[in-house]
Structure formats: C-alpha cells, structure tokens
Amino acid sequence: MKIVIAGAGEIGFHLAQLLSYERQNITLIDIDQEVLDYAATHLDVRTMQGDSSMRSVLDRAGAHRSDLVLAMTTSEKTNLLTAMIAKKTGAKQTVARVHNQEYLRTGSLENFKDLGIDSVISPNQLAAKEIKRLIGRGAVTDFFDFDDGLVSLIGLTIKSNSPIANHTIDEVERGSPHIHFRPIAILRKNDALIPEPQMIMRRGDQIFFIVRKAEINEIIKIVGLEEKTIRTVMINGGSDLGYDTAEMLQRDYSVTLIESDEDRCKWLANNLKDVLVVKCSQTKMDQLREEGLENMDAFISVTNETQVNVLTSLLAKNSGVYKTIALVDSMDYTRISQNIGIDTIINKKLIAANNIFRYVRKGKIVAITGLHGLEGEIIEFAVYKESKLTKKPLNKIGLPKNSVIGTIIRGQEVIFPAPDVYLRKDDRVIIFAMPDSISQLEGLFK
C-alpha cells in the first residue's frame, strides 16, 4: 500500500515504524527537519518537510495517489484540513487525529464523512476506553469483546499458587470439560509463544484466552485468581488522559483524581462534577496514602512521566490495591509489566496503531486488536465467499506457523475448532498472528 503519514511525532513515528516493517510504501511529512532526519536514519521511509495542510505539499508526497493518508500531527486543525484536502484530491482513505471530544460524537462523525474525512481517532479517548474495559474486569490483564460479547479475549497471569502452574495446556483443557476456552498466546518474560498441547504453564506466564463471555468467571477460577468488583478508583495525574478517564468512570465508580498543579486542579474540578479532585504530589506515597490510596480498589497512573507511573503503580500494588494500571511510552516497559508486579501497562501509541491497522489489513476484517506486551494481533476475518478455505479442513488450509485460530463464529454459534472442522461461507474466524504470518493470513482470507 502507498501510505502518507502527516506528523513524525510519537504517534506518527510509531505508525511509520510498524508499517515500514511490513514493507509498506511510506511517506512521512513534518515541518521539523530534525525529527525527519531522525526518522530517515531509523526507518525505511521517504521523508518530506512541509506543512501537510498545504495542497502543494500533499501533491509532492503523492497523497492523491495514496491508499491511505494518516493525519497524526499534534495540531487538530492541521489534521482535519490535511485529511479533507487529501480526500478531495484522490486519496482512497483518510484518518485524522483529534483531541476535542465533540468531534467524536455521531453527528460530528457524519459531518466529517461529508467533508471527506473517513475516520477520526483520539489516542486519549481510545486509551481511556481501554482503561474502562480493564476496570470492568479486575482479574484480567487484557480484555476485548468480539461480536457484541459473544466471545471475549482475556489475559490472565499465572501466580505462584495457581492450581494450573506446572501443568500442561492439554491437562488443563481435559480437566475442565464443562467449559470451552482456547489459549491463543503466552507471554513468558519477553518471549511470545504460540500454545501447544504439551506446553507447561509456568509461574509468571501471562496467558491470553478466547472464551465465551458467560464463562469468563469460570476460567478465572481455574487459573486460581479472584474476581473482585471494583468500586473505588484513584487516578494519578490530571493529564488529558486522566481527565478523559475520570469522565468515563465517574458515573459507575467513586473516583479520586490526583493533580499537583493548582490551576489544573481548578479546571478539573469545574469540569468533573462527580469526581473528587485533590491537589497533592503525584509521586509521594505518604501523601497518596493520606488521600485514601490503601482503601482504593484500583489505582491508575497516567501522568506524563513513565517512571512515575510505573513506580507509583508498583507501590500501590504493594500497599494492597487490587488493580493497578500504568501508562508508559516505551515498549520495553510494556514487556516487563508481568515481571514487576503491575497488573496492566498501557501504551497510547500501540492502542492508536491497533485502531488504525484495520485500514491497512487486507481481506474482509470484522475486528482487530493488539495484546499488551506482544507484537502480534488478534484479527477477526470474515469468510465472505466460497474458496479454498471452505474446501479443506483446518489442518489442510495452510495456516501460517506463527498463528492460531481461537474460535469460529457461525451465526450465534461459537465453535472451538478441531483439526477436521471445515469453514463455511459467512463464518467469522478469530485468529492470533505474529507479524511474520499476517501477510500470509491476509492472502488466505482475501
């Protein structure tokens, strides 16, 4: 695909990095030559200096011949104008990054489409929604619904006292015939593993399951974890993400928001009517304890400093807080979350990239998401026509090595696949795939 990315900041650079790994034809635009020079020395992309909201710059970048234009600068107005111009000149798909929540409402989205903007995304809003999902299921490290909740993806960590620690996957599956689940990936320290029947599950493993939503509590019990209803939440950091998260949670939870800047506290208090906004240090645990940290069910640290988020979340966990979530800006932190005791680490760049990849992937895609700490993707493909996929059993269709089928959805029926199962037209197939197998999967479902 020919893709033009406007903005070489953290989101734009990360997208360019991921897409260049897949050998997409990438042109990266920015007004700052220094950040372009950095990108040029680290990525296999074409760079161009200029203001992407100018027609002449977009023409030089080839936006009019592009399959996708991603407007990811820090300027909302620049992004909207860039996407509009690119679409009007011939770009097939346009996506603009925005900050204003009003732009994300249904009426605004329809107006944007009339103007030529196919989609708008807000990394903060996407991350806040991710946090809300995770708070709703306290025992899990990851959570995502497919097909309106017919089946779910969950991540669970094997603790030292887990009854399934040191047992094989096959033993666990045979020991629980009354429920249906399928492990699709394992994160072991820094290694991503495709589950095999005789693979032994170890303490510290983070295992990702596809399971019927109605049976989530059962698999949590099998793993030996306790599901606790979360009622009280402390958010550390009145950043934009802290505000968006508090706004989403305030109707369902008792929320305390910690911020050290007095003027920001006043603004937050005026705009969050059902949230207790407290001015105190975001780094001093004694002050956080004075504000009720040890009585909280969940602690979410979303300051602008990764180290602060990691350290305070770790200390909150050690203080007895049931659920901890930390915002980080580095993949290195994302991979080590299971080793240092924080329940879930989130990365806005990865969340935004997962959302945007639906425009890049080929084949009939129903849904797509990523896993925290893993480079692979969970993709729900639709079998939209009779093909070689429907003429052979699953063990003969040539599924790539580093991929695994989690489940097949046939109407409202959930099928956990056996090797001799055949796919049918209109089936939806949920697959976990590592990066090196995605292009082959796209070919199968094209």
Helices and strands as residue ranges (DSSP letters): E 2-6, H 10-21, E 25-30, H 33-42, E 46-49, H 55-61, G 63-65, E 68-71, H 76-89, E 94-97, G 101-104, H 106-115, E 119-121, H 123-136, E 142-146, E 151-157, H 169-174, E 181-188, E 191-193, E 206-212, G 213-215, H 216-223, E 232-236, H 240-249, E 254-259, H 262-271, E 275-279, H 285-290, G 293-295, E 298-301, H 306-318, E 323-327, H 331-340, E 344-346, H 348-356, G 357-359, E 365-371, E 374-382, G 388-390, G 394-396, E 403-410, E 413-415, E 428-433, H 435-444
